[in-house]
Amino acid sequence: QVQLVESGGGLVQAGGSLRLSCAASGSIFTNRIMAWYRQAPRKERELVARITIGSEVRYADSVKGRFTISRDFAKNTVYLQMNSLKLEDTAVYYCNAAQAPFGPWGQGTQVTVSS
């Protein structure tokens, strides 16, 4: 059974850093392109970073140069290192496959950036 559990969020001042983790169970992780998404209040969910099985990465323009996605196959975990955080990065962050079919969405992890 596929399960995605995000962690690592919190409250951080602008300019600070956080590292998010996504522990994946089931087959979704081992042979899929994985991604981090975020959803800010009153906005649609957006894809911010994706990583292939071969660790090729792609980022949304809004986070390019500040966020780094990585994956550890031994731990079935996807990470998102977030540096130079901005107020507009405040959102709930989720991980999932980068393309359909998606796994069940986890609860996400809240990231709040304060001034």
C-alpha positions as CSV (number, residue, x, y, z in Angstrom):
1,Q,0.0,0.0,0.0
2,V,1.4,3.4,-1.0
3,Q,1.9,5.9,1.8
4,L,3.7,9.3,1.8
5,V,4.6,10.9,5.0
6,E,6.1,14.4,5.0
7,S,8.0,16.0,7.8
8,G,10.5,18.8,8.6
9,G,8.3,21.9,8.3
10,G,8.2,24.6,10.8
11,L,8.4,28.3,11.5
12,V,11.5,30.1,10.2
13,Q,12.5,33.7,9.6
14,A,13.0,35.0,6.1
15,G,16.4,34.1,4.8
16,G,16.5,30.9,6.9
17,S,16.6,27.3,5.9
18,L,14.6,24.1,6.3
19,R,15.0,20.5,5.2
20,L,11.9,18.6,4.4
21,S,11.7,14.8,4.2
22,C,9.2,12.5,2.5
23,A,9.2,8.9,3.5
24,A,7.5,6.7,0.9
25,S,6.3,3.2,1.1
26,G,5.0,1.0,-1.6
27,S,6.0,1.0,-5.2
28,I,5.5,4.7,-5.9
29,F,9.1,5.6,-5.0
30,T,11.3,3.1,-6.6
31,N,10.4,3.6,-10.3
32,R,8.7,7.0,-10.5
33,I,9.7,10.6,-11.0
34,M,9.0,12.1,-7.6
35,A,8.1,15.7,-6.8
36,W,7.5,18.2,-4.1
37,Y,4.4,20.4,-4.3
38,R,3.1,23.2,-2.2
39,Q,-0.2,24.8,-1.6
40,A,-0.5,28.3,-0.1
41,P,-3.8,29.6,1.4
42,R,-6.4,30.3,-1.3
43,K,-4.1,29.1,-4.0
44,E,-3.9,25.9,-6.1
45,R,-1.3,23.3,-5.4
46,E,1.8,23.8,-7.5
47,L,4.8,21.7,-8.3
48,V,8.0,23.2,-7.0
49,A,10.7,20.5,-7.7
50,R,10.9,17.1,-9.4
51,I,13.6,14.4,-9.5
52,T,13.9,11.4,-11.9
53,I,15.2,8.0,-11.1
54,G,18.5,9.1,-12.5
55,S,18.4,12.2,-10.2
56,E,17.9,14.7,-12.9
57,V,16.1,17.6,-11.3
58,R,13.9,20.5,-12.4
59,Y,12.6,23.4,-10.4
60,A,9.9,26.0,-10.6
61,D,11.3,29.4,-11.5
62,S,10.2,30.7,-8.1
63,V,12.5,28.4,-6.2
64,K,15.3,27.9,-8.6
65,G,18.7,28.5,-7.0
66,R,17.2,28.3,-3.5
67,F,15.7,24.8,-3.2
68,T,17.4,21.5,-3.8
69,I,15.6,18.2,-4.3
70,S,17.3,14.8,-3.7
71,R,16.3,11.2,-3.1
72,D,17.7,8.3,-1.2
73,F,16.7,4.9,-2.6
74,A,18.0,3.0,0.4
75,K,15.7,5.0,2.6
76,N,12.8,5.4,0.2
77,T,13.0,9.1,1.0
78,V,12.8,12.3,-1.0
79,Y,14.2,15.5,0.5
80,L,13.8,19.2,-0.2
81,Q,16.5,21.5,1.1
82,M,15.1,25.0,1.2
83,N,17.5,28.0,1.6
84,S,17.0,31.7,1.5
85,L,13.4,31.3,2.4
86,K,10.9,34.1,1.5
87,L,7.6,35.0,2.9
88,E,5.9,33.7,-0.3
89,D,7.3,30.2,0.4
90,T,4.8,29.9,3.2
91,A,2.6,26.9,2.3
92,V,1.8,23.3,3.1
93,Y,4.4,21.1,1.3
94,Y,3.5,17.7,-0.1
95,C,5.4,15.0,-2.0
96,N,4.0,12.7,-4.6
97,A,4.7,11.3,-8.0
98,A,5.4,14.0,-10.6
99,Q,2.7,12.7,-13.0
100,A,-0.5,10.6,-12.7
101,P,-1.2,8.2,-11.4
102,F,-0.6,9.8,-8.0
103,G,-0.4,8.1,-4.7
104,P,-2.7,9.1,-1.9
105,W,-1.8,12.6,-0.7
106,G,-0.3,12.8,2.7
107,Q,-1.1,15.4,5.3
108,G,1.8,17.5,4.2
109,T,4.1,19.6,6.3
110,Q,3.5,23.3,7.1
111,V,6.2,25.8,6.3
112,T,5.7,29.3,7.7
113,V,8.2,32.0,6.9
114,S,8.1,35.1,9.0
115,S,9.6,38.6,8.5
